[in-house]
Structures are given as structure tokens and as C-alpha cells.
């Protein structure tokens, strides 16, 4: 799984040197050979807010094509950077959906679980294998409100990301929000005044 993810990142970020890519793949393959699949989630003992933390259900507002607004409750992943989560007024979360909502075709599920679908992040860990993080459905909660929900036990952390899981997360987040534009789009930008 990890070597394929490294190949995927190489396709999107051509500036990554082939040497660096190949070394990372070899290191991950050796790690997997020695220790099996790497653990991607963890369970910190403190109550800090860490970027990538996964929480129980919070509200997400969705506006349909007809303009109708619906509030859905979903598990959530904290997108706000850890150092900002302790001082910013607002926290940003991505919705987490059950995997079966997206598995209409086997080929779609292979692409999703291979993390080749830009907006969805799949964490191949036994604790999260049925969950898909959706970077296209975001919500913002005030930090004060969220901390109050945590303190009252209305919301709680399900898991955090291990070091390897965190690096997969930031790669996937970067790919979704900052991948290079299509060549034609960039050519069009050159013509704008």
C-alpha cells in the first residue's frame, strides 16, 4: 500500500527526485517485511488537539443543487494545524463517511482504497478501514464550542494518526488542495488581462 502511495505522489509532484522516491519505497518495503503493515493510527493519552485527529459525529452543512440546506452528522477529521488548534478561534474539520457509501463499483473502491481519488483519503488501518475522509465536505466550529463538546463528552476522539499516518495525511491533503493545474488551464491563465 505505501509504495503505491509513494508512486502516486511521484506522479503528482514531479520535482521529487527518483532517488528520493526509490529510497522511500525501499525503506517502506523493508519496514513492512520486518514488521508487517505499519500502524497508521494511534491513541495519545493527553487531551491536546492534533492535526489529523478523528472524532465522533459533529454537524456538517450541505447545500444541494436545488439550494436546499441539509445538516448531516458525520465523524470528523481535524484539518487545522496542531499549533493553530490551540490559539485560533475556529477549527476546520473534514467529514468522514462510511466506506460503503462510495463502493458502487469494485473499480471505484480499488481507486478509493488506493488513495487515487483526490478528494477522499482512505487510511488502511484495521481501526479506520471502513471510513473515508472527504476533503470536499468541510465544516468550521469555534474552538470554544468544540472544546466544550469534548469536555461534556458529547464528542470524543476516536483516534489520532501515527507518524506514518500523519505523513500520508499531509501528502493527501496537499495533493487535493495544491496539485498542479491542468496544462490547458495554465495556458488560459496566460491570456487573462
C-alpha positions in Angstrom: 0.0 0.0 0.0 2.7 2.5 1.0 4.9 2.0 -2.1 1.9 2.6 -4.3 1.1 5.8 -2.5 4.7 7.0 -3.0 4.3 6.3 -6.7 1.1 8.2 -6.8 2.8 11.2 -5.1 5.6 11.0 -7.6 3.2 11.3 -10.4 1.7 14.5 -8.9 4.9 16.0 -7.7 7.4 15.5 -10.5 10.0 17.5 -8.6 10.5 14.6 -6.2 13.8 13.1 -7.3 13.7 9.5 -8.5 16.4 8.7 -5.9 14.3 10.0 -3.0 11.2 8.2 -4.2 13.0 4.9 -4.7 14.7 5.2 -1.3 11.4 5.9 0.4 9.8 2.9 -1.3 12.7 0.6 -0.3 12.6 1.8 3.3 8.8 1.2 3.5 9.1 -2.3 1.9 11.9 -3.2 4.4 9.7 -1.9 7.2 6.7 -3.9 6.0 8.9 -7.0 5.6 10.2 -6.7 9.2 7.1 -5.5 11.0 4.1 -6.2 8.7 1.8 -3.4 7.7 2.7 -0.1 9.5 0.3 1.1 12.2 -1.3 4.3 10.8 -3.5 5.3 13.8 -2.5 5.9 17.4 -4.1 6.8 20.7 -2.5 9.7 22.5 -3.1 9.8 26.3 -3.3 13.6 26.5 -6.2 15.8 25.5 -4.4 18.1 23.0 -5.9 18.7 19.6 -3.7 17.2 16.9 -4.0 17.8 13.2 -5.5 14.6 11.7 -7.3 13.6 14.9 -10.5 11.6 14.2 -13.6 12.5 16.3 -17.1 11.2 16.7 -20.0 12.9 15.0 -20.3 16.7 14.5 -22.6 18.7 12.2 -21.8 19.3 8.5 -23.9 21.6 6.4 -24.5 20.5 2.8 -26.3 22.6 0.1 -27.9 20.6 -2.7 -28.2 21.6 -6.3 -31.7 23.0 -5.6 -30.3 25.2 -2.9 -31.7 23.2 0.0 -29.5 23.0 3.0 -29.2 19.8 5.0 -27.3 19.2 8.2 -25.8 15.8 8.5 -23.9 14.3 11.4 -20.6 12.7 10.5 -17.4 11.6 12.2 -14.8 14.2 11.5 -11.0 14.7 11.0 -9.3 17.8 12.3 -7.6 19.7 9.4 -6.4 22.7 11.4 -2.7 22.5 12.1 -1.8 21.5 15.6 -0.2 24.8 16.6 -3.2 26.7 15.3 -5.7 24.5 17.1 -4.5 25.8 20.4 -4.9 29.5 19.6 -7.2 30.1 16.6 -10.8 31.0 17.2 -12.0 28.4 14.6 -11.3 24.7 13.8 -11.7 23.2 10.4 -12.9 19.6 10.0 -13.4 17.2 7.1 -16.4 14.8 7.1 -15.8 11.1 7.4 -18.2 8.8 5.5 -18.7 5.0 5.8 -16.8 3.3 3.0 -20.0 1.5 1.7 -21.4 4.9 0.6 -18.8 5.0 -2.2 -18.4 1.4 -3.2 -20.9 1.3 -6.0 -18.4 -0.4 -8.4 -15.4 -2.6 -7.5 -13.1 -0.5 -9.7 -14.2 2.7 -7.8 -13.4 1.0 -4.5 -10.0 -0.1 -5.7 -9.2 3.5 -6.8 -10.5 4.9 -3.5 -8.6 2.4 -1.3 -5.5 3.0 -3.3 -5.9 6.7 -2.5 -6.1 7.6 -6.2 -9.4 9.6 -5.7 -8.2 13.1 -4.9 -10.9 14.2 -2.5 -11.1 11.0 -0.5 -8.5 9.8 2.0 -8.5 6.1 2.9 -6.4 5.1 5.9 -5.6 1.4 5.5 -5.6 0.5 9.2 -7.9 -2.0 11.0 -9.4 0.8 13.1 -10.3 3.0 10.1 -10.7 0.6 7.2 -14.4 1.3 6.9 -14.0 5.1 6.8 -13.3 7.6 4.1 -12.2 11.1 4.8 -13.9 13.6 2.4 -11.8 16.8 1.9 -14.6 18.2 -0.2 -17.1 18.4 2.7 -15.7 20.7 5.4 -17.1 22.5 8.4 -15.8 25.1 10.8 -16.6 25.1 14.6 -15.4 27.6 17.1 -12.6 26.2 19.2 -14.5 27.2 22.4 -17.6 25.3 21.2 -15.6 22.2 20.2 -13.7 22.1 23.5 -17.0 22.4 25.4 -18.4 19.4 23.4 -15.3 17.4 24.3 -15.4 18.4 28.0 -19.1 17.4 28.2 -18.4 14.1 26.5 -20.8 14.8 23.6 -17.8 14.4 21.2 -14.7 12.4 21.8 -11.5 11.5 19.9 -11.7 8.1 18.3 -8.0 8.0 17.1 -5.1 10.1 16.1 -2.6 9.4 13.4 0.8 7.7 13.9 3.8 9.4 12.3 3.5 7.4 9.1 -0.3 8.0 9.0 0.3 11.7 9.5 2.7 11.9 6.6 0.2 10.1 4.4 -2.5 12.6 5.6 -0.4 15.7 4.8 0.5 14.3 1.4 -3.1 13.5 0.5 -4.3 16.9 1.8 -1.6 18.7 -0.3 -2.5 16.6 -3.3 -6.2 17.6 -3.1 -5.7 21.3 -2.4 -2.4 22.1 -4.1 -1.9 19.7 -7.0 -0.8 21.4 -10.2 -3.5 22.8 -12.5 -4.2 21.2 -15.9 -1.8 22.5 -18.7 -4.7 24.0 -20.6 -5.9 25.9 -17.5 -2.4 27.3 -17.1 -2.3 28.3 -20.8 -5.6 30.0 -20.3 -4.3 32.0 -17.3 -1.5 33.4 -19.5 -4.1 35.0 -21.7 -6.0 36.8 -18.9 -5.6 40.5 -18.5 
